[in-house]
Amino acid sequence: MENWLFATAADLGRAIGTGRIDPVALAECYLDAIAAHPKAAHIYARTHPARTKAEAEAARTRARAGNRRSLLDGVPVSWKDLIDSKDIATEAGTALMEGRIPTEDAAILRDGTKAGLVFLGKTHLSEIAFSGLGYNPVTATAPNVHGDDLAPGGSSSGAAASLAFGLAAGAIGSDTGGSIRLPSAWQGLVGFKPAHGAHSLDGVVPLCRRFDTIGPLARSVEDAMLLDAALGGAQVDLADASLQGVRLAVLDTVVGDDLDPAVADATDRAIARLGQAGASITRLSLPAVASAYPLAALLYAPEAWAFWRDYITPAPEKMFAQIYERVAAGQQVPAPDYIAAWDDLHALRRTYAAETAGFDAILCPAAPIVAPSVSRLIADDDYYKKVNLMALRNTRLANLFGLASVNLPLDTPMTGLLLNALPQDQGKVLRIAAAAERALA
């Protein structure tokens, strides 16, 4: 049964379908593993065994009757603790929401439940989801599977750890500047950020709704596609995906600068293998990308402050100082600058779409750095600020330009490759990612 803990969600689903795995036994296997794991309290903010078992029993009944709702019906999944869950606390990694208990599931959780995903529990995250590092001294810092003193990546830190440590078969997170894909890269997982607006944000505690996106962390591209489909996304046929004739561009502007040597080497090897598998590879510079990045400072913090100010103002001392400083900076951005920045970004998005139209996907390293030391983050405030911005730099490309984006883990620990595509090519980029996954295996 221990093998179940690290199996792909798709394989578990197929085994449920053939009767080789009982959904109740599978759920109990994961619950037992969580209860016994020494790091579980730093991964899960809370579990709810009664809900887990009830949903698993319903999945068992459907399986026996031949009425399964999806391939993943009966597969246990973790949920980031900013996705509302009925009668189960949802606190967004902050003391500002301590004891907050929603009366309804978020729309995305309702969709997942309708597809048969079995609820395991709520995973820890960076406070209010506003950090790519995953260090959270307010609630808990999730572990990194590659080392005890390594940052887990954020903000979907517990989501990534729940998979990496074998305590979930799939994980649902959110991505505003890289919060699904960065922890996936640092913990050896596939992470999929659908195009903005692909899933409802009703019942999701916001950071910046104009950038917030819900999506899966997974063990494979197939799992990521199936989990996304369970949330209401499109089912994509990955079976015959190939890189033959696929046009890939490696973006150099901004995202190719100042790479850690381990990241640069792993990326170069991966791109070479994609070329050997039949893809056409082009190097690409895009001035629009360089123009877009400075706009982030004018867009993220003001929107975050607009939601969080009513929680923060009465008790700013409850927050981790680094997160407070970041969100409070939103007060200083004048409304005309915010509006002008959005106008500029919309124009740059049109330029980006025109200049990348000849390519099937745009590639770049998932992060320019590998996971930093948590001890150093604690000891050095300036270092924290520097690496937090650097960690999210490359993933933010897809958020700024409204792209669909997939992270594939590479052969060097804590490195990943992003495949980015325009929203209308979301299904195509999943097929390309599946082919690339096989080429990189």
C-alpha atoms as one frame of an Amber mdcrd trajectory, in Angstrom:
protein
   0.000   0.000   0.000   2.922   2.378   0.539   3.406   2.375  -3.240   0.016
   4.051  -3.516   1.393   7.137  -1.801   3.761   7.964  -4.666   1.718   6.629
  -7.585   0.359   9.034 -10.161  -3.211  10.158  -9.675  -4.042   8.731 -13.101
  -2.708   5.290 -12.200  -4.655   5.324  -8.934  -7.782   6.331 -10.838  -7.314
   3.568 -13.381  -6.844   1.031 -10.571 -10.057   2.215  -8.911 -11.826   1.802
 -12.246 -10.713  -1.813 -12.617 -11.501  -2.644  -8.986  -7.881  -3.181  -7.962
  -8.013  -0.288  -5.468 -10.857   0.473  -3.085 -11.307   4.258  -2.678 -11.919
   3.868   1.064  -8.723   1.872   1.543  -6.858   4.459  -0.526  -8.184   7.361
   1.533  -7.329   5.563   4.771  -3.828   4.896   3.444  -3.256   8.622   2.947
  -4.877   9.603   6.248  -2.696   7.084   8.097   0.407   8.394   6.326  -0.461
  11.980   7.269  -1.108  11.013  10.894   2.237   9.212  11.129   4.430  11.676
   9.221   6.778  13.813  11.366   6.443  16.799   9.020   2.692  16.588   8.464
   1.849  19.516  10.755   4.088  21.732   8.613   2.382  20.535   5.425  -1.289
  20.381   6.384  -2.919  23.234   8.274  -5.742  20.812   9.033  -7.274  17.577
   7.814 -10.887  16.447   8.090 -11.011  12.639   8.185 -14.816  12.550   8.442
 -15.228  14.390   5.140 -12.439  12.357   3.542 -14.004   9.040   4.511 -17.519
  10.084   3.525 -16.359  11.162   0.072 -14.283   7.988  -0.326 -17.303   5.854
   0.594 -19.400   7.669  -2.003 -16.660   7.078  -4.587 -16.616   3.385  -3.656
 -20.386   3.165  -4.212 -20.108   4.838  -7.613 -17.207   2.607  -8.649 -19.098
  -0.558  -7.727 -22.145   0.657  -9.639 -20.119   1.651 -12.709 -21.079   5.305
 -12.295 -17.709   6.954 -11.804 -17.717  10.686 -12.487 -14.188  10.959 -13.877
 -10.959   9.005 -14.101  -9.907  10.613 -10.804 -13.143   9.749  -8.982 -11.963
   8.470  -5.589  -8.445   9.945  -5.741  -7.370  11.897  -2.597  -6.274  15.505
  -3.159  -5.045  18.363  -0.945  -6.364  21.933  -1.156  -4.478  25.163  -0.484
  -5.717  26.921   2.635  -7.154  29.906   0.810  -9.843  27.833  -0.924 -13.004
  27.954   1.180 -14.200  24.651   2.627 -17.592  24.382   4.311 -17.383  24.168
   8.127 -13.591  23.750   7.911 -11.330  26.687   8.747  -9.779  28.581   5.846
  -7.187  31.058   7.132  -4.914  31.923   4.164  -1.760  31.399   6.182  -2.342
  34.440   8.371  -3.348  35.198  11.958  -5.569  37.925  10.506  -8.044  35.200
   9.512  -7.563  32.880  12.472 -10.766  30.981  13.210 -12.451  31.924   9.925
 -14.863  29.103   9.032 -16.682  29.362   5.689 -20.306  28.299   5.382 -19.868
  27.059   1.802 -17.250  25.364  -0.334 -15.517  27.524  -2.916 -16.864  27.015
  -6.429 -13.629  25.287  -7.441 -13.894  22.827  -4.528 -17.512  22.119  -5.434
 -16.424  21.366  -8.992 -13.661  19.056  -7.805 -16.024  17.236  -5.470 -18.573
  16.791  -8.277 -15.807  15.141 -10.321 -15.118  12.754  -7.442 -11.897  14.199
  -6.022 -11.632  13.148  -2.377 -10.848  16.006   0.014  -7.796  15.274   2.214
  -7.274  18.624   3.930  -5.948  22.179   3.699  -2.271  22.885   3.079  -0.054
  25.648   4.461   1.067  28.579   2.330   3.028  31.808   2.410   1.109  34.381
   4.438  -1.797  35.751   2.317  -0.045  34.022  -0.640   2.297  37.005  -1.080
   5.715  35.337  -1.271   7.426  32.887  -3.574   9.644  31.448  -0.858   7.141
  29.608   1.331   8.710  30.761   4.600   5.859  31.540   7.015   6.726  32.181
  10.677   3.090  33.004  11.476   1.529  29.605  10.799   4.079  27.088   9.475
   6.834  26.722   6.924   6.364  23.636   4.802   9.409  21.422   4.230  11.375
  20.983   1.024  11.898  17.343   0.079  15.505  18.142  -0.953  16.705  19.396
   2.438  15.566  20.499   5.878  16.944  24.048   5.611  15.725  24.719   2.069
  12.793  27.007   1.307   9.868  24.975  -0.058   8.793  27.499  -2.655   5.557
  29.406  -2.424   3.049  30.418  -2.054   1.585  26.910  -2.601   4.277  25.487
  -0.320   2.240  22.902   1.555   0.546  21.869  -1.681   3.921  20.973  -3.187
   5.117  19.270  -0.007   1.934  17.185   0.253   2.882  15.592  -3.060   6.638
  15.492  -2.634   6.342  13.677   0.715   3.674  11.233  -0.478   0.810  12.727
   1.529  -1.550  13.430  -1.399  -2.066  12.099  -4.911  -2.666  15.592  -6.295
  -2.761  19.144  -4.976  -4.780  22.220  -5.832  -3.023  25.558  -5.429  -3.189
  29.111  -6.689  -0.809  31.141  -8.817  -0.620  34.949  -8.826   3.042  35.398
  -9.711   4.293  31.813  -9.811   2.832  30.199  -6.707   2.045  26.853  -8.357
   5.031  26.564 -10.662   7.858  27.749  -8.398   7.243  25.249  -5.572   6.725
  22.594  -8.231  10.157  23.359  -9.680  11.868  23.353  -6.287  10.205  20.068
  -5.242  10.428  18.067  -8.482   6.802  18.298  -9.614   4.685  19.305 -12.576
   2.811  22.542 -12.006   0.117  23.923 -14.283  -1.139  27.506 -14.250  -4.151
  27.746 -16.558  -4.805  30.999 -18.343  -6.255  33.676 -16.096 -10.025  33.312
 -15.777 -10.076  29.611 -16.599 -11.611  28.770 -13.199 -13.961  30.578 -10.866
 -12.404  32.477  -7.958 -15.696  32.493  -6.044 -14.832  31.445  -2.495 -11.079
  31.827  -2.941  -9.396  34.292  -0.572  -7.832  36.772  -3.000  -4.395  38.254
  -3.304  -4.815  40.044  -6.655  -7.926  38.886  -8.491  -6.713  40.309 -11.813
  -3.809  37.851 -11.639  -5.029  35.061  -9.300  -5.425  31.662 -10.972  -6.353
  28.230  -9.583  -4.532  25.155 -10.847  -2.963  21.791 -10.008   0.389  20.528
  -8.790   0.974  16.963  -9.914   3.349  14.062 -10.490   2.911  14.107 -14.264
   1.505  16.190 -17.080  -1.306  13.663 -17.426  -2.186  14.153 -13.764  -2.092
  17.934 -14.146  -4.454  17.779 -17.135  -6.831  15.395 -15.374  -6.889  17.459
 -12.192  -7.552  20.599 -14.197 -10.339  18.804 -16.053 -11.828  17.751 -12.712
 -11.958  21.438 -11.804 -13.910  22.183 -14.971 -11.097  22.541 -17.505 -10.967
  20.855 -20.883 -10.040  17.190 -21.256  -6.995  17.073 -23.547  -5.895  13.992
 -25.487  -2.199  13.536 -24.682  -1.759  10.042 -26.108  -0.024  10.803 -29.406
   1.638  14.089 -28.408   4.890  14.635 -30.277   7.589  17.293 -30.600   8.054
  16.656 -34.304   7.645  19.986 -36.062   6.813  21.871 -32.859   8.124  25.438
 -32.895   9.667  26.440 -29.572  11.278  29.765 -28.692  13.713  30.176 -25.804
  13.131  33.629 -24.362  16.296  35.484 -23.400  14.849  38.849 -22.316  14.838
  39.240 -18.504  14.143  35.541 -17.794  17.541  34.498 -19.188  19.555  36.926
 -17.055  21.731  36.043 -14.037  20.945  32.339 -13.921  22.422  30.144 -11.229
  24.964  27.864 -13.002  22.991  24.758 -12.016  19.841  26.270 -13.526  21.623
  27.320 -16.728  23.193  23.887 -17.214  19.962  21.978 -16.564  18.028  24.267
 -18.909  20.575  23.944 -21.712  20.528  20.141 -21.462  16.737  20.082 -21.503
  16.467  22.344 -24.541  19.009  20.234 -26.404  16.956  17.108 -25.716  13.787
  18.775 -26.947  15.605  19.626 -30.151  16.800  16.038 -30.494  13.180  14.917
 -30.104  12.172  16.916 -33.170  11.327  20.406 -31.932  12.531  23.479 -33.787
  14.344  25.754 -31.315  14.753  29.528 -31.761  16.323  32.086 -29.416  14.076
  35.082 -28.902  14.407  38.601 -27.492  11.239  40.592 -26.751  11.527  44.242
 -25.682   7.872  44.120 -24.579   8.879  41.750 -21.786  11.474  44.151 -20.435
   8.880  46.933 -20.529   6.278  44.889 -18.652   8.307  43.861 -15.617   8.548
  47.293 -13.935   4.745  47.512 -14.052   4.409  44.717 -11.507   5.295  47.078
  -8.655   2.405  49.339  -9.669  -0.139  46.536 -10.072   0.260  43.814  -7.449
   0.567  45.650  -4.140  -2.274  48.166  -4.679  -4.753  45.442  -5.521  -3.583
  43.283  -2.622  -3.881  46.241  -0.234  -7.404  47.020  -1.476  -8.627  43.650
  -0.183  -6.391  43.157   2.846  -6.369  46.660   4.355  -9.514  46.084   6.434
  -7.907  43.001   7.980  -4.451  44.536   8.408  -5.155  48.040   9.665  -6.538
  46.990  13.088  -3.647  44.604  13.815  -0.592  44.942  11.530   1.569  43.422
  14.272  -0.040  40.034  13.595   1.703  39.815  10.230   5.159  38.655   9.239
   6.962  41.970   8.770   8.246  41.144   5.284   4.731  40.414   4.022   3.281
  43.461   5.770   5.847  45.757   4.136   5.136  44.278   0.733   1.355  44.600
   0.859   1.342  47.953   2.674   3.418  49.438  -0.157   0.196  49.371  -2.157
  -0.968  52.439  -0.249   1.738  54.508  -1.897   0.726  53.908  -5.532  -1.490
  56.740  -6.864  -4.672  55.659  -8.633  -3.661  57.329 -11.945  -0.383  55.376
 -11.938  -2.244  52.120 -11.289  -4.720  52.757 -14.116  -1.977  53.846 -16.521
   0.048  50.747 -15.680  -2.876  48.514 -16.638  -3.320  50.421 -19.890   0.378
  49.924 -20.629   0.253  46.225 -19.769  -2.747  45.597 -22.022  -0.850  47.207
 -24.911   2.250  45.129 -24.147   0.138  41.975 -24.054  -1.060  42.706 -27.587
   2.553  43.225 -28.712   3.666  39.995 -27.028   0.846  38.026 -28.695   1.769
  39.381 -32.129   5.493  38.739 -31.712   5.097  35.167 -30.422   2.328  34.098
 -32.801   4.711  32.008 -34.896   5.673  29.743 -31.986   3.845  26.914 -30.254
   5.378  27.632 -26.837   7.842  30.029 -25.217  10.433  28.444 -22.931  12.437
  29.715 -19.976  13.831  28.381 -16.688  11.168  28.112 -14.000  13.351  30.081
 -11.582  16.750  31.694 -12.025  17.857  30.318  -8.634  17.517  27.118  -6.640
  15.871  27.101  -3.222  17.648  29.329  -0.682  18.461  28.561   2.941  15.613
  29.252   5.360  18.141  30.071   8.083  19.603  32.831   5.955  16.138  34.148
   5.068  15.436  34.471   8.787  18.763  36.123   9.594  19.022  38.601   6.723
  16.057  40.811   5.779  17.777  42.262   2.726  18.583  38.783   1.454  14.935
  37.769   1.919  13.742  40.700  -0.188  16.298  40.054  -2.910  15.705  36.321
  -3.329  11.922  36.611  -3.015  11.804  38.888  -6.045  14.379  36.813  -7.903
  12.595  33.523  -7.211   9.353  34.741  -8.795  10.907  36.618 -11.688  10.558
  33.997 -14.406   7.195  32.576 -13.415   5.736  36.109 -13.319   6.123  36.285
 -17.114   2.977  34.187 -17.584   0.987  36.174 -15.028   1.903  39.533 -16.512
   1.020  38.411 -20.038  -2.014  36.302 -19.098  -0.504  33.050 -20.375  -1.084
  29.377 -19.671   2.108  27.911 -18.231   3.433  24.457 -17.330   6.488  23.647
 -15.216   8.386  20.454 -15.999  10.950  19.285 -13.419  14.476  18.824 -14.770
  17.259  16.371 -13.973  18.999  18.722 -11.527  17.165  19.046  -8.197  15.225
  22.297  -7.729  15.258  23.235 -11.417  12.390  23.354 -13.862  11.471  24.403
 -17.380   8.443  26.584 -18.130   6.400  26.139 -21.295   4.258  29.238 -21.824
   1.469  29.758 -24.356  -1.310  32.183 -25.185  -4.702  31.389 -23.572  -6.200
  29.986 -26.764  -3.302  27.502 -26.948  -3.754  26.079 -23.447  -4.662  22.606
 -24.715  -1.791  22.692 -27.176   0.762  23.578 -24.504  -0.381  20.638 -22.372
   0.174  18.325 -25.339   3.611  19.841 -25.934   4.391  19.455 -22.232   3.418
  15.786 -22.346   5.707  15.204 -25.313   8.502  17.182 -23.650   8.051  15.199
 -20.431   8.703  11.979 -22.355  11.708  13.494 -24.106  13.202  14.622 -20.796
  12.482  11.408 -18.892
